[in-house]
Amino acid sequence: MTDRRIPRVDLPADARLDTRAVREGLPPSAWGENSEALFLTSSFVHPDAATAAARFANEEEAFVYTRFTNPTVMMMERRLAALEGLPACIATSSGMSAIALIVLGLLKAGDHVVCSQSVFGATIKLLGSEFAKFGVETSFVSQTDVGEWQRAIRPTTKLLFAETPSNPLTEVCDIRALAELAHGAGALLAVDNCFCTPALQRPAEYGADLVIHSGTKYLDGQGRVLAGAVCGSEDIVDGKLVPLMRSVGMSLSPFNAWIVLKGLETLSIRMREQSARAAQLAAWLEAQPQVARVYYPGLASHPQHALAMAQQSGVGGAVVSFVVRGETPAAARAAAFHVIDNTRICSITANLGDTKTTITHPASTSHGRLTEEQRQSAGIVQGMVRLAVGLEAVQALRIEGVGEGAGEALLELALRAGAAALAGDVLADQARGSIARPAAVGVVPLDLALLAARGDNGVAVAADRLAAGGDLGQAFAGPLALVGGHEGQHPVLADELRERTADHLLEEGVGVVDVAGEIEDEDDQRRGVDDRGRERAIEPAPAGRRVLPVPILRHRHSRPAMLSNEYIR
């Protein structure tokens, strides 16, 4: 009898996960390609009408229509299932669609879900609001309190849902304990394994029934595509989720599947390298006085450190969250924004899992759609910053200078700039020369004032000292004065030095600060006109004081930044 199932790659039964990450999938086509083929086709041709009928009736396993069957997608599904140690996998268009597929495929009106309150913000929104419209109720509980999970279970509970570690607090749940609770209540346990991936953690080994992925993150690994997946038993995946996918079409495109498929080949290497860098950064952040708290499972100070090490192969993962100090939520938010804005290598984006380190403010991005009450319940405070550490050298992220050889920490500068601005002592820091020597002319932390020299040679002398490698304490020695503008207390250039200062700084490649707004281009900058076309306000320096130039650090987007009124005391 002819075998009516799609063949598998012939691998040894004891093949290790790293081997399966590279080899699992489908056998090569008749052309014998070594790299997996990308099948960009919407449909597949059948040899005759009878065969087509058999395939559409599921009497013969074959590729029919890419909405629910495609060779490239199947290769990715088989590879991920093998890594998770589960028999089946279904790929979806995104991580959120994977969660939606589970709810639509396994639950009905009147069913109940118990979910961690620490999951991704969109998951809270989806379960707590969107599916509530259709009669599926969700109770949100503490990620780490097993007793609270148990008390929340009802006779109608069909699903327990956890994300471990959680986003962004990196809280770790006891997978085995939750699996026992779920199974004792006749429910299923679904675990979002996005942060760890099977390279570090395999929830099925601890009793999870379903493992969910946002392939957009570490499975791809380079921030290129959206993808999602659900791994589980054949009864659930093939029996319930695939038929639903055939109807609703939350399909992963073959191209995106191919990208994730190739990303899986380097997953283990990337996760361990990125996690090692994250561990170094977390330890360093924990020692910084500007940081109130660091959230990282690899630190001994983490509340679930021992559990994380047991479940996550002794590795903390590549995501670090920390809280910068601030006396009020508004002050903490401002300090967090300063930290984010003052980093120069990190990418400001809410995505994670990239080889490029990303940084974000969860309260206003990934959890921005939640109510303040929901954020507080989840522990998402305004001073929190999340770092998803990539493959850059830790030196570049932590102790490499702003310019080559500058010897000043990027994150340290960012933390210091935020704390200094909120404390109102940025000018005092400059006067003390406490910020280390810049390697390029005029490079100092963002949001410091641009001051002007009073006297014929003051500007040129100070800038030349910087260009020669002198430190700020030497270049700007002497009494300092801030010159107020007519539009408030923004720094301004004295009239007789305005044009010379702008010309000199621009020639040296240094951005300068406008009085009333960001300067759009160098022509406006040279004319002394702000972005709204107004002439700069001019006010001479106080008698007996010298006002010297302190150009600011160029912003990542090459737009000069202004020192706002709230930072001028």
N, C-alpha and C positions, 0 to 999 in steps of 0.2 A: 504494500500500500504506500502511495506517495505521501511523504511527510508534508503536512499542511501548515507547519509553523515556520516562521522566519528563523533562519539559522543564527547561531551565536558564534562569537570568536572562540576558537579552540584554545583555551588556556588551561594550565594545570590546575587541579582542584585546590592545591595549596598555594596558589599565586598570592603574593602579598598585596596589600592595598596600593603601595606605590606602583607596582606592576599593573594592577587593574586600572589605576588612574591614567595610565598611558596606553593600555592595550584593549580594554573592554569596549564592546560596541557591536559592530557588525563585521563579517568577513569582507575583504576587499571585493570590489566589483570585478567584472570580467576583464577590466583593463589593468588590474593589479596595482592600483595606487597604494603608496605607502602612507601618505597623509590622508586622513578621512575626507571623503568627498562631500561637497556641498550640493545638495539636491534642491535647486531653485525651480520648483515646479508646483503648480496648484493641484494637478491631478495625475493619475497614472493609467497607462494603457493596459487593457486586458486582452488575452489572446483570442477570446471568443465570448459570446453572450452568456453562455452557461457558466463560464468561469467568473465573469463579472457578477452574475446573480449570486453565485456561491460566496463570493467575497463580500458583497454588500449584505448578505444574510449572516455574516460572521461564521460561515461553515468552513472557510479557509482563511488562515491568517495571511494577510497581504497588505500592501500599501494601496489605498483607495483614493483618499482625498486628504490634502495636507492640513485641513482643519483638525483632523484627528489621527492621521497616520502619515509619517514621512521618515525616510531612512536616516537623515541627519539628526532629526529630533530624537528618533529612537536610539541612536548611538549615544547621545547625551544622556537620555533617560537611563539606559542600561548602565552606563558608567557611573552615574551618581548613585543609583540604587546599590551597585556593588560596593561603592565606598561607604555607604551608610549601613551596609550589612542587611539590607531588606530586599525582598524578591522583586518588587515592582516600583515604578516611578512614573509620574505623569508630569510633563513640562507644561508650564503656563506662561502667559504673556508678561507677568510680573509677579513679584512676591505677594502683593496684595490680592491679585487675582487667584493665587494659590489658596489663600485663606478663604476667599469668597467661594471657591470651588468646593472646599471641604464643607462649609456651612450649607450651601445649596444642595450638595450631594448626599449629606448624611443627616441633616436635621429638617424638622418641619415645624409649623406653627404649634406652639405649646411646649416645645422642647426648651431646655435650660442649659446654659453654658456657665461654667465657673472659669474665670480668666484672671490672670495676674494684673494688678493695677499698674505694673511697671513696664508693660509692653510698649511697643512703638506707638506713637500718638495716632497714626492712621488706623492701627488695629483697634484701639479703643473706640475711635469714631465709627469704624465699620461695625463692630459687634454691639457697641452700646447704643448707637443711633440708627444706623441704616437697617440692620436686620431686625431691630426692635419693631420697625414698621410692619414686618411680616409675621410678628408673633413669636420670634425667638428672643427669649429674655436672657440677659447676661448679668451675672454678679461679679464684681471686681473685688479682689482680695489681695492681701499682702503676698508678695512674691515669696517671702521666706518663712512665713508662719504656716506650717502644715496644719495646725489646729484650725486656723481660720478657713483654710480650704475645706477641711472636713465639715465644719459647721455650715458652710455655704451649700453643700450638696443637698439636693432635693430628690424626691422620687422621679421627677421629670428630667433630672440632669443626664445629659447624653454625652457631654464633651467637657474635658478639662483642657485648658489652653495656657501654655507657658512659653516664655522666651527666655533662654538662659545662655549666657549672661544677658541681662536686660539692657535696653537702650534708653537713656545713656548712662544709668547709674551702675551698670555692670553687676546688678544683684544676681545672685546664683540661687536657683531653686534645687531642691533635692528631687531629682528625677525619679529615682526608685520609690521614694515615699509617695510621690504624687501618682505614680503608676499603680501602686497598691491601692490607694484611695479610689482611683478611677475604676479599676477592675472590680473592686469590692462593691461598687455602686452600679455595676453593669454599664459603665461609660468607657469612653476612649480617652487616651491622653495624647494630645498633639503638642509637639515641642518645636518651636522655631529655633533652628540651629544656625541662624545667619551669622552670628558673631564668631562662632568657633569653627564651623564647617566640620565635615567628617575627618579632616586632617588632625583635629584636636579632640573632638568629642563625637561619640556615636550614641545618641539617645536611646536607640533601640536596644542597646546592650543593657540598659537600665530599666527596660520595660515599656518605653514609649511605643505607641501603636502607629503614630504618624509623625513624620519628620518633615518640616516645612523649610523651604529656602527662598530667599530673594537672591536669585542668581546674579542680579545686578551688582551685588557686593563682591565678596571674595571669590565666588566661583568664576566669574569673569576675571576680576582682579585688576582691570585697567580702566574701569569706568566707561566702557564703550557701549554696552547694550542693556536693555531691560530684559529680565527673565525671572521666572519663578518655577517652583517644582514642589511636588508632594511625593514623598516616598512612604510605602506601606506594604501591606499584604496584597496578594493578587486579588483576593476576594473584594477588598475595598477599592483598590486602584482600578483594576480591570472590570470588576463587577459593578461598581457604582460611579466612579469618577469619569472613566473614559466614556460611557454612554452619555453622561451629562455634557462632557466636553464636545461630543459630536453634535449636540443640540445648541449649546450656547456659544461655542467658539472662542474660549479664552486662550486661543492657541499661541504657542511660541513659534515665531517665524524660523524657517530653516537657517537663515543667516545668523540670527541671534543664537540659535542652538549650537551652531558651528563655533561661534566665538567662545561660548561657555565650555563646549567640549574641549577646545584647545586650552582654555584656561585651567581646566581640571588637571591637565598634565603637569603643571607646575604648582598646583595648590599646596601640597605639603611643604615644598621648599619656601614658598612665599609666606605661608602662615607662620612658620617657625622663625624665619628671618625678621618679619615685621613684628612678631611678638617679642623677640629679643630686644629690638629697638624700643618698643613700647615699655618694656620693663625698666630699661635704663632711664627713659624719660620720666616715668612715673616716680621712680626713686628720687630723681633730681627735683621734680616738682614738689614732692612731699617735704623737701628741705627748704623751700622758698618761703620767706616770711609773708609775702603777698598772697599766698595760697592758704585758704582756710581748711580745705579738705581735698584729698585725692581719692578717686574711685577707680581701683584697678585690682582685679582678683589675684594678681600675682604678688601683691604687697601683703606682708604679714599683718598689716593693720586692717585689711579688708575683713568685714564681719564674716564672710563665708570663704575665707582663704583656704582652709583645709578641705572643704567640700569641693571648691573649684579645682584644687590640685588633684583631687581624686577623680573627678569627672572629666577634666580637661587635659589629661595626659601630662599633668604637672606643669602646664603652661598657662599663663594669664591671659593670652589673647593680645590683639593689636589695638584695642580701643581703650583710651584713658580719658576719664572726665575729671575735672577739678573745679573748685569753686574759688573765685577770687574774692577778696575781702571787700566789704562795703557796709556802712552803718545802717543803711536803709535799702529796701529792694531797688529803688531808683538808682542809688549810688552803686550798688552791686552790679546792676545792669550796665551802667555807664563804664564801670571798671572792666567788665567782661568785654564790652565792645572795644575798649581801648586795647585790650590784649589781642583781640582778633585782628583789629585794624593795623596793629603795629608789627605783626609777623610778616615776613617778606617771602619766605619759601612756602609756607603752608597755603593751600588753596582754600578759599572761603566758599565752602559748599556743604550742604547737608548730606550729601552722599558719603558713603564710607566703603572700605574694602579695596580702595585703589592703591596702586603702587606709589602714587603721590600722596603725601600726607595732607589730610583735609582737616579743617577746623570750623566749628560752627557754634552758635548760641542756641541750644535746644529749645529754650522757652519761647523763642520768637520764630523758630524754623520748624523742626521736626515735630514739636509739640505746640506749635503756635495756634492751631485750630481748637485746642482744648480750652475749657474755661479755666480761670485762675484756680478755682477749687479743685478741679481735676489735676492740674499741674502740681498743686501743693500736696494732694494725696499721693501722687506718684513721686514726690520728692524733687521735682524739677524747679529749682530756684533760679532767680534772675541772675545770680552771679556765676552760674554754671557754664563752663566751656567744655566742648567735647573735641578731643583729638583722635582721629583715626590714623594711626601711624603707618607710613608707607615704607619705602625702601631707601629713602635718602640716608646719608650718613647721619648718625645721631649728632655728630659734631656740627653739622650744618643746621640742625634744628635747635640745638641747645647752646653750643659754645662757639660756633663760627662767627666771625665778626660781620658787621654790616657791610664792610668793604674788605677786600682781601687783606689779611694780616691785621685787621682792626682789633681782634682779641676781645670782642664784646658779644655777649650772648643775644641771639635774636629773641628768643622767648623771654630772656631776662630783661632785655630792653623793653619788650612789650609789657611785661608785668610792671617794670619800674615806671614806664610812661603812664600806665593807667593809674597806679598808686600815686605818683607824683602829681598828676593833674587833679585827682580828686582831693589831695591834701593841699593843693595850692602852692606847692614849693618848687615848681619847675624852674623858675628863675634862680631860686636859691641854689638848686643843684648846679645850674650853669655857673653861677658866681663862684661856687666852691671848686669848679672844675672836676666834679665827681664822676662825670660820665667819661668813659675811656676814650682814648685818642681815636679819631676817625682816620681812615686810610684815604678817603677821597675828600676833596674840599667841601666843607659845609655839611657833612653828614652827621646829624644828631637825631635823637628820637623824634618821632612824629609829634605834631602839635606843640612844639616849642616856638617861642616868639621869634619873629624876624625883627631885629633891631637895627638901627642905622648909626653909623659913626658920625660924630660931630667934629668937623675939622677936615682939612683938605686931603689928608692922607690916611685917615682912620680906616676907611673901608678897604682900600687896597692893602694896607699893612696887615689888617686882621685876616683878610682872605688869603694873602700870600703866606702868612704863618701857617694857616691850615693846609694850604697846598704843599708846603714844605714838610708837613707831618707834625707840626706843633700841636699840642693838645689844647682843648678849649680853655683851660685855666690860663694858659699862656697867651693864647690868641685874644682872649677877651678879658685880660687882666685890668683891674681898676674898677671904680664904681660903675654900676649899671643902672640905667633908668629906662622905664617903659614909657614910650611916647604915646599918649592917648589920641584917638581919632574922633572926628565929629560924629561918627556913626556909633559911638560907644567907646569901649576901651580896647579896640583892636590895635595891634602894633602898626605903626606907619613909618614911612621914610621921610626924613627931613627934606624939605623942598630942594635945597641946593645939592643934595647927594642922591636924590631919588634915581635920576637917570643913570648916573655913574654906577650906583650900586647894582641896579637891575642889569646893566650891560655886563658888568664884571662877573656877576654871579651866573648869568646865562652863558657867558663864554666858558665858564668853568663847569657847566652842566648841572647847575644847582637850581632847584625850584625856589621861589620866594612866595611870601604870603601877601594877599591882597587885603585892603582895609575892610571892604564891605561885602566881599563875595569871592568865590573862586575865580581865578583868572583863566579865561578860556584859551588864550594862545599867547605866544611870545610877543606878538605885535602889541596886543593890549597891555601886556606886562611892561613893555618898554615905554608905552605912552602914559603909563600910570592910570589906566582906566580899568574899572572892575567889570565883572561879567554882566552888569546891567548898564554899562556905558557911563557910569558916574566917575567924575574925577576923584582921585584919592584925597581924603582929608589930610591936611598938613598941620603939624604943630611942632614948634621947635623944642629942642631938649631943654629941660630945666637948667637954670643957670648953675654953672659949676659942676655939671655932671656930663660924663661922656656916654653916648648911646652907641653901642657897637653892634655890628651885624652878626646875627646868629641864624643863618639859613636853615631851613628845615629839611628833614629827610624826604626824598621823593616818595610819593605814594606808589603802591604797586601798579596803579592804573595811570601813572604819570600825570596826575592832576594835583596841583598844589593844594595842601590842606590848610585850613584856617584855624587859628586859635580862637575858640568861641568865648563869649563873654563870661560863661560860668566858670571858666578856668583862670580868670584874671581877678586877683584879690586886691 
